[in-house]
Amino acid sequence: MREAHLWLFVATSTLLIVHEIDSAFFKEWELLHLPFGHQGFVLVHAPLAAAILAGVVGLSRASAWAWPVSGVVAAAGIFAFTLHTVLIRKGHPEFTVPASRLILGLLLLCSLAQAGALVASMTARRTPDGWPLAITFNRLGVSEKELERQQEHGRREPEHNLWAAPGELRHVYGGHGPTGHGMTTAVYYVPDAGVFYLYSNCGQNHGDSVLGPFAGDPREILAN
């Protein structure tokens, strides 16, 4: 869903940009009586352009702050279609050529699809990059005794040493690990190897051992 959301955002943004080029041709500032005329038309597009560029970066990095940006762009696309449909029905000749109508129609479809993808992303109980919001350790496939052994006698090293493997994914959760140790628990996933590790940090360096490796994708195995 994350990748679909990103590409729908790109599609909506592209159509919105093309529509605004069309708007400049039809002198939309005169049609809508915008303050400051052409200069106001240019200036009002600065935040829209910034939102589009920031949204592409944010969604590609799976940042949650990009969700409201996506909502603004989708709303802008729906608003543009609605506004010009009303104006056309009132008899305004602008935006009545086939290319303009096609762009507006596609803009509405992409905006609605993007809004749907946004809602799906926000209600999936997962972060934008696919990590579950809450986790459980019931499906690790390792006995409680073995976990306690690893906690007591396992590999101990500073957490920053773990964050080194190329392509490794990391996510940190508040709360203790599978043995009840720690105040936060970091999950390290190495997709190429198909394994992940757990590192529960108590903040005082008391038995902060690396647990694992555990087989599988932690985004599925740990999902609550």
VMD Tcl script that draws the C-alpha trace (Angstrom):
set ca {
  {0.00 0.00 0.00}
  {2.87 2.40 0.77}
  {4.24 2.19 -2.78}
  {0.76 2.49 -4.30}
  {0.12 5.56 -2.15}
  {3.37 7.14 -3.34}
  {2.65 6.58 -7.04}
  {-0.93 7.80 -6.71}
  {0.45 10.92 -5.05}
  {2.86 11.38 -7.98}
  {0.03 10.88 -10.50}
  {-2.27 13.36 -8.75}
  {0.55 15.89 -8.41}
  {1.46 15.57 -12.09}
  {-2.12 16.14 -13.21}
  {-2.47 19.04 -10.77}
  {0.66 20.67 -12.22}
  {-0.60 20.19 -15.80}
  {-3.96 21.64 -14.80}
  {-2.28 24.70 -13.32}
  {-0.36 25.21 -16.56}
  {-3.74 25.09 -18.29}
  {-5.03 27.58 -15.71}
  {-2.27 30.01 -16.59}
  {-3.26 29.82 -20.27}
  {-6.89 30.63 -19.42}
  {-5.84 33.43 -17.02}
  {-7.50 31.86 -14.00}
  {-6.66 34.90 -11.87}
  {-9.19 36.87 -13.94}
  {-11.77 34.09 -13.89}
  {-11.62 33.79 -10.09}
  {-10.87 37.48 -9.43}
  {-7.82 36.61 -7.38}
  {-6.23 39.42 -5.33}
  {-3.14 40.96 -6.94}
  {-3.99 39.41 -10.32}
  {-1.25 37.47 -12.06}
  {1.19 38.05 -9.20}
  {-1.27 36.60 -6.69}
  {-1.79 33.57 -8.94}
  {1.95 32.94 -9.04}
  {2.46 33.42 -5.30}
  {-0.42 31.15 -4.26}
  {1.26 28.28 -6.10}
  {4.47 28.50 -4.06}
  {3.10 26.53 -1.05}
  {1.43 24.04 -3.39}
  {4.71 23.37 -5.18}
  {6.49 23.02 -1.82}
  {3.82 20.57 -0.60}
  {4.19 18.42 -3.70}
  {7.98 18.23 -3.47}
  {7.92 17.61 0.29}
  {5.24 14.96 -0.14}
  {7.28 12.99 -2.65}
  {10.27 13.03 -0.31}
  {8.21 12.19 2.76}
  {6.23 9.34 1.23}
  {9.33 7.84 -0.40}
  {10.97 7.83 3.05}
  {7.78 6.46 4.66}
  {7.50 9.46 7.01}
  {4.21 9.87 8.86}
  {4.34 13.68 8.48}
  {3.75 13.16 4.74}
  {0.21 11.89 5.40}
  {-1.35 15.36 5.93}
  {0.60 16.63 2.91}
  {-0.94 13.85 0.83}
  {-4.35 14.83 2.16}
  {-3.85 18.46 1.11}
  {-2.82 17.48 -2.43}
  {-5.73 15.06 -2.82}
  {-8.14 17.72 -1.55}
  {-6.65 20.25 -3.98}
  {-7.31 17.90 -6.89}
  {-10.92 17.27 -5.85}
  {-11.46 21.00 -5.28}
  {-10.06 21.89 -8.71}
  {-12.40 19.45 -10.45}
  {-15.44 20.61 -8.45}
  {-14.72 24.32 -8.94}
  {-14.27 24.12 -12.70}
  {-17.24 21.80 -13.15}
  {-19.42 24.42 -11.44}
  {-17.95 27.24 -13.58}
  {-18.44 25.27 -16.81}
  {-22.06 24.60 -15.91}
  {-22.52 28.31 -15.31}
  {-21.49 28.94 -18.89}
  {-17.82 29.92 -18.57}
  {-15.98 28.87 -21.75}
  {-12.64 28.22 -20.05}
  {-11.53 24.61 -19.55}
  {-14.13 23.25 -21.98}
  {-11.69 21.97 -24.60}
  {-11.22 18.16 -24.64}
  {-7.70 18.24 -23.18}
  {-8.79 20.40 -20.24}
  {-11.79 18.19 -19.52}
  {-9.62 15.06 -19.74}
  {-7.09 16.47 -17.27}
  {-9.85 17.45 -14.83}
  {-11.50 14.03 -15.07}
  {-8.27 12.15 -14.52}
  {-7.39 14.52 -11.69}
  {-10.61 13.66 -9.88}
  {-10.07 9.90 -10.29}
  {-6.45 10.02 -9.11}
  {-7.30 12.32 -6.19}
  {-10.05 9.98 -4.98}
  {-7.79 6.93 -5.37}
  {-5.00 8.73 -3.52}
  {-7.38 9.71 -0.71}
  {-8.42 6.06 -0.42}
  {-4.80 4.93 -0.23}
  {-4.14 7.58 2.42}
  {-7.05 6.39 4.57}
  {-5.92 2.77 4.15}
  {-2.40 3.71 5.26}
  {-3.65 5.60 8.30}
  {-6.01 2.85 9.48}
  {-3.74 -0.14 8.87}
  {-2.36 -0.06 12.45}
  {1.08 0.15 10.91}
  {3.66 2.84 10.35}
  {4.03 4.15 6.79}
  {6.97 1.80 6.24}
  {5.05 -1.28 7.36}
  {6.04 -1.76 11.02}
  {3.14 -2.75 13.34}
  {2.15 -0.13 15.90}
  {2.06 -2.78 18.65}
  {4.08 -5.98 18.92}
  {3.95 -9.34 20.67}
  {6.74 -11.86 21.29}
  {4.51 -14.96 21.24}
  {5.61 -16.14 17.79}
  {9.40 -15.99 18.07}
  {9.70 -19.78 17.86}
  {12.13 -19.87 20.80}
  {11.46 -21.16 24.29}
  {11.29 -18.80 27.23}
  {14.25 -20.60 28.78}
  {16.38 -20.02 25.69}
  {15.43 -16.35 25.62}
  {16.46 -15.98 29.25}
  {19.75 -17.75 28.51}
  {20.47 -15.33 25.66}
  {19.54 -12.38 27.86}
  {21.91 -13.55 30.57}
  {24.82 -14.84 28.51}
  {24.25 -13.42 25.03}
  {26.31 -10.99 22.98}
  {26.61 -7.60 24.63}
  {27.72 -4.52 22.79}
  {26.71 -0.88 22.27}
  {23.51 -0.57 20.30}
  {25.11 1.57 17.58}
  {27.30 -1.41 16.60}
  {24.19 -3.32 15.55}
  {23.07 -0.66 13.10}
  {25.69 -1.49 10.49}
  {24.60 -4.20 8.04}
  {23.86 -2.92 4.52}
  {20.13 -2.88 3.85}
  {19.31 -3.47 7.52}
  {15.97 -2.14 8.80}
  {15.46 -0.84 12.32}
  {12.48 0.14 14.42}
  {12.30 1.01 18.11}
  {9.35 0.31 20.39}
  {8.68 1.58 23.88}
  {8.50 -1.14 26.52}
  {10.41 -4.21 27.61}
  {11.58 -7.13 25.49}
  {10.49 -10.79 25.54}
  {12.23 -11.49 28.87}
  {10.79 -8.44 30.64}
  {14.09 -6.58 30.40}
  {14.52 -3.04 29.19}
  {12.63 0.22 28.74}
  {12.80 0.22 24.94}
  {13.17 -2.61 22.43}
  {14.87 -2.13 19.08}
  {14.17 -4.56 16.24}
  {16.91 -5.09 13.65}
  {15.86 -6.83 10.45}
  {18.33 -8.06 7.82}
  {16.12 -8.83 4.77}
  {18.92 -10.42 2.74}
  {19.52 -12.98 5.47}
  {15.83 -13.35 6.41}
  {16.54 -12.90 10.13}
  {16.04 -10.27 12.81}
  {17.44 -9.42 16.23}
  {16.03 -7.81 19.36}
  {17.87 -5.39 21.62}
  {16.17 -4.28 24.84}
  {17.82 -1.31 26.49}
  {17.30 -0.54 30.17}
  {19.30 2.67 29.89}
  {21.77 1.55 32.58}
  {23.69 -1.15 30.68}
  {22.33 -3.95 32.88}
  {22.28 -7.10 30.80}
  {21.59 -5.40 27.49}
  {22.16 -8.47 25.34}
  {21.34 -9.05 21.69}
  {18.61 -11.67 21.29}
  {18.46 -13.74 18.13}
  {18.76 -14.36 15.31}
  {15.07 -15.12 14.75}
  {13.87 -16.34 11.38}
  {11.40 -14.37 9.27}
  {10.14 -10.84 8.78}
  {9.61 -9.17 12.18}
  {6.95 -6.88 10.71}
  {4.76 -9.97 10.39}
  {6.01 -12.22 13.21}
  {5.85 -9.51 15.88}
  {2.56 -7.95 14.72}
  {0.02 -7.89 17.53}
}
mol new
graphics top color blue
foreach p $ca { graphics top sphere $p radius 0.5 }
foreach p [lrange $ca 0 end-1] q [lrange $ca 1 end] { graphics top cylinder $p $q radius 0.2 }
display resetview
